């Protein structure tokens, strides 16, 4: 997985925890058993994989022959949103409405992962696009879970007022991105 893709996914996680309203997934409840964020993390690989595979087919068999390849990012967002809503509806029917998935969070994450994947990788086949989508969705889900757990641990500690909330999350994201950048350098050799 390229370092650019990891950096983009880390940016999505920072937006999830610092910018999006707390009503989507309250930080204190994000890691409690049976809460929304673990279910979103499990649905992410399925949603992004399906959107990536279908997006590849759409690009190569419809948009490119019609010379409309510039519409590929828009098609990625639409497909990711469509699959996110479909997955959320299926999940809610199977599990029940009382434990529903926050659709806005799932849709935002799926659209961002699809755009990041389209901007960084160029899969050669629908199978490669689907596999890359599954890995990208899984990586985003794991980053979301790790960052939520880290935020919950840091919220419980006595920190100076300037470091509470968004401040410590941004510092944590910076340290995490430095570490991931170091791993990317190791992988490149």
N, C-alpha and C positions, 0 to 999 in steps of 0.2 A: 504494500500500500504506500503510495508516494507521500512524502512529507507535506506537500501542499494540501492533499486531501485530509490528512490528519489535522492540519492547522485550521482548515475550514470547518471541520466537524467540531473541533474544540471551540471555535467561535460560536457555533450554534449552541453548544452547551452553555457557554457564558451568557448568551442571549436568553436561553431558557431560565437560567437561575437569577439573572440580574435585571432583565428588561421586561420579560413577559409578566403579566399580572399574576399575583400570588393566587388568584382564584382558580387558575388552571390546575396547579398542583401546589398546595400549601407546603412550604419547605419542611415544616415540622412533621407533617404527615406523609411525606414522600416515601419514606423507607419503612413505614409500619407494615406488618404483614397484611396482604390483601388490598393494599392501596394502589393507586393508579400508575405510578411511575414504573414499577416492575412489569405491569401488564403492557404498558406502552413499549418498554424495552423488548419484550418478547414479540410484539407485533411488528416492530420496525423492520427486521430482516425480511419478513414475508411481504410487507407492503412495498419496500424499496426494491426488492428482487422482482416482483411482478411488474412494477412501474418501469424498471430499467429494461427488462426484456421486451415488453411491449413498446417502450419508447424507441429501442433500437430498431425493431421491425417497422415502426411508423416512420422513423427517420430514413431508413435505407430503402424502403419499398413504396413510400408515398411522398414524403417531403423532398428528398433528394432528386427523384426523377422529375418532380414538378418545379425544381429549382427554388424550393422554399425552405432550404436547410436552416435559414436564419430563425425560423419559427420553432426550432428544436427546444430551446429553453422554456418557451411558453408551453409547448406540448408536454415537457417533463413535469412542469408544475401542475398542469391539469390532470395528467395521469396519476401523479403521486397523490393529489388531493382526492381523486376519484377512488383509488384503491384504499386510501386511508379511511374514507367515509364508509366504504363497503366493508372493510375489516372491522371497523368499530361497530357497525350495525350487526354483523355476524357475531362478534364477541358479545354484544349486549343481549342478543337473542339466546345465545348458548349459556351465558353466565347469569343473566338477569339484570334488570335496570338498576338495582340497588348497588351494584358494583361495576358501573359503567366506566368506559375509558374516556378521558377528556379528549374529545374529537379535535378541538383547536390545537392542542399540544401535539397530537399524533400527526395531524395534517401539516403543521409547520415543520416538524422534524422530517417528515417524509419528503416534503417539497425541497427543503434545504439539502437533504442528503442526495436527492436526485440531481439537483443543480450542481452540487459539488462533484458528484460522480461524472456528470457530463462535461464539466469544465476541466477535469484533471486526467481522466482515463479515456481511451478510445478503444473499447472492446471490438474484437474482430467478428463476433458472431452473437446471435441472440443468447446462446447458452453462456458465453463469456460475460455478456452484459447482465444476465440474471445472476450469475455467480458473484460478479463484482458488486451488484446491488445488494445481495444477501450479506456479503462481508461488510459493506459500507453501513448497512442498517444495523448489523450486529455491533460494529465498532461504535456507532453513535449511541446505541442503547446502553452499552457498557460504560461509555464516557458519561452519559447522563446519570446512570446509577452511581458511579464512583463520585461524581461531583456532588450529587445530592447527599450521599453518605458523608462526604467530607464537610459539606456545608452544615449538616445536622450536628456533626461532632464539634465544629468550630463555634456554632451558635451556643453551645453549652459551656464554653470556656469564658473566663473573665478576660476580656480584651479591652483595650482603650476604646473610647467612643469613636474615634476616627477609623478604627479598624473593623468595627462591627458591620455586619450585613454585606453590602455591596463591596466595600473596601477589601475585606479579607477574601472575598470570592475572586476579585480581580487579581489580587496578589497570588492566590492559589492557582488561578488559571495561567498566570505568567510563569510560575515555577513549573507547572505541569507542561506547558508548551516548550520550555527550555529542555526538560527531560525528554520529551518526545522528539524534539529536534536533535538531541544527542543520539537517540536510538536511530534516527533516520541517517545520521552521519555514519554510524557503525554499519548499518545495512548496506550503504553505498560502497563501503570499503575504503 
